[in-house]
Amino acid sequence: RLSGAVLVGTDFTDANLRGADLSGADLSEAILWDADLSGARLTGARLGGAFLTGARYDSSTLFPEGFDPASEGMTRSDCD
Protein backbone atom coordinates (compact mmCIF):
# COMPACT_ATOMS: atom_id res chain seq x y z
CA ARG A 1 0.00 0.00 0.00
CA LEU A 2 1.70 3.15 -1.27
CA SER A 3 -1.20 5.60 -1.47
CA GLY A 4 0.01 9.18 -1.13
CA ALA A 5 3.68 8.16 -1.09
CA VAL A 6 6.36 10.43 -2.54
CA LEU A 7 8.17 8.21 -5.04
CA VAL A 8 9.73 10.85 -7.29
CA GLY A 9 12.40 9.29 -9.52
CA THR A 10 12.11 5.82 -7.93
CA ASP A 11 13.29 2.97 -10.15
CA PHE A 12 10.53 0.35 -10.46
CA THR A 13 11.98 -1.34 -13.57
CA ASP A 14 10.44 -4.84 -13.91
CA ALA A 15 8.66 -4.42 -10.54
CA ASN A 16 5.61 -6.49 -9.67
CA LEU A 17 3.09 -3.82 -8.66
CA ARG A 18 0.02 -5.98 -9.36
CA GLY A 19 -2.88 -4.68 -7.30
CA ALA A 20 -0.77 -1.98 -5.64
CA ASP A 21 -2.58 1.02 -4.20
CA LEU A 22 -0.67 3.98 -5.65
CA SER A 23 -3.62 6.37 -5.46
CA GLY A 24 -2.47 9.94 -4.90
CA ALA A 25 1.20 8.92 -5.04
CA ASP A 26 3.77 11.23 -6.61
CA LEU A 27 5.43 9.12 -9.30
CA SER A 28 6.90 12.07 -11.18
CA GLU A 29 9.94 10.93 -13.17
CA ALA A 30 9.65 7.40 -11.73
CA ILE A 31 11.07 4.65 -13.91
CA LEU A 32 8.39 2.02 -14.50
CA TRP A 33 9.83 0.29 -17.58
CA ASP A 34 8.30 -3.17 -17.94
CA ALA A 35 6.63 -2.96 -14.51
CA ASP A 36 3.42 -4.95 -13.98
CA LEU A 37 0.66 -2.53 -12.98
CA SER A 38 -2.20 -4.97 -13.58
CA GLY A 39 -5.01 -4.17 -11.19
CA ALA A 40 -3.10 -1.26 -9.66
CA ARG A 41 -4.94 1.82 -8.42
CA LEU A 42 -3.32 5.01 -9.79
CA THR A 43 -6.27 7.38 -9.33
CA GLY A 44 -5.00 10.84 -8.43
CA ALA A 45 -1.37 9.78 -8.91
CA ARG A 46 1.07 12.27 -10.41
CA LEU A 47 2.80 10.67 -13.40
CA GLY A 48 4.45 13.70 -15.03
CA GLY A 49 7.72 12.68 -16.62
CA ALA A 50 7.33 9.03 -15.56
CA PHE A 51 8.98 6.47 -17.82
CA LEU A 52 6.22 3.96 -18.61
CA THR A 53 7.38 2.22 -21.80
CA GLY A 54 6.54 -1.47 -21.66
CA ALA A 55 4.69 -1.23 -18.35
CA ARG A 56 1.73 -3.62 -18.33
CA TYR A 57 -1.83 -2.85 -17.28
CA ASP A 58 -5.20 -4.57 -17.58
CA SER A 59 -8.89 -3.72 -17.55
CA SER A 60 -8.89 -3.40 -13.76
CA THR A 61 -6.01 -0.90 -13.60
CA LEU A 62 -7.33 2.51 -12.52
CA PHE A 63 -5.60 5.58 -13.96
CA PRO A 64 -5.78 9.30 -13.20
CA GLU A 65 -8.56 11.08 -15.04
CA GLY A 66 -7.62 11.80 -18.67
CA PHE A 67 -4.54 9.54 -18.63
CA ASP A 68 -3.97 7.52 -21.82
CA PRO A 69 -1.72 4.52 -21.13
CA ALA A 70 -1.28 3.62 -24.81
CA SER A 71 0.13 7.05 -25.62
CA GLU A 72 2.68 6.53 -22.83
CA GLY A 73 3.91 3.27 -24.40
CA MET A 74 2.19 0.99 -21.92
CA THR A 75 1.00 -2.49 -22.94
CA ARG A 76 -2.43 -3.88 -22.18
CA SER A 77 -2.06 -7.42 -20.84
CA ASP A 78 -5.63 -8.69 -21.18
CA CYS A 79 -7.95 -9.12 -24.12
CA ASP A 80 -11.38 -7.96 -22.92
N, C-alpha and C positions, 0 to 999 in steps of 0.2 A: 504494500500500500504506500504509494508515493504522492498522494493528492496534495497539491500545494507546495511540493518540494521545489527548491531552487537547484536545478540541474544544468545550469548554463555550461555549455561546452563539454559535458560529460560524454565519454566514449562508450556507447552501447553497441558497438559493432558485433554482429552475430548474437546479440543477447536474446534470451528467451523472456519476453515480456508478455506472454500470453495471459490475458485476463487481468493485467496490471491496472490498478487505479492510478492514472496519471492526470486526473481531472484537476485543472487549475495549476498544474506544474509549469515551471518556466524551463522549457527545453530549448531556448534560444541557442543556436549554434551547436546543439548536441549532435553527435555523430551516431546515427541510427542505421548505418549501412547494413543491409541484410538482417536486421533485427526482426523478430517475430512479434508483431503487435496484434495478432489475432485475438479478438474479444477484448482488447484493451479499451479503457475509457479515457479519452483525451479531450473531453468536453471542457472548454475554457482554458485549455493548455495554450501556452505561447510557444509557437513553433518557428518564429522568424529566424531565418538563416540556418535552420536545422538541415542536416544532410540525411536525406531519406531514401536515396536511391537503393532499390532492391529490398527495402523493408516490406514485410508481408502484412496484409490485413485481410479481414474477412467481413461477411455481412453483419457480424455483431460488433465490429469495431466502431466506437463512437468518436467522431472527430469534432473539432471546433466548428461552429457555424460558418458556412461558406468555404470550408477547406476542401480542396480537390486533391485526393491522394494520387490519382493518375498523373496529374500535371507535375507532381513532385517526384515522379519516377518510382512510386510504390507499386507493388505487385499484389493483385487480389488473389488469395489462395483458395477460394471456394468457387463453386460454379453456379450458385443460385441467384 
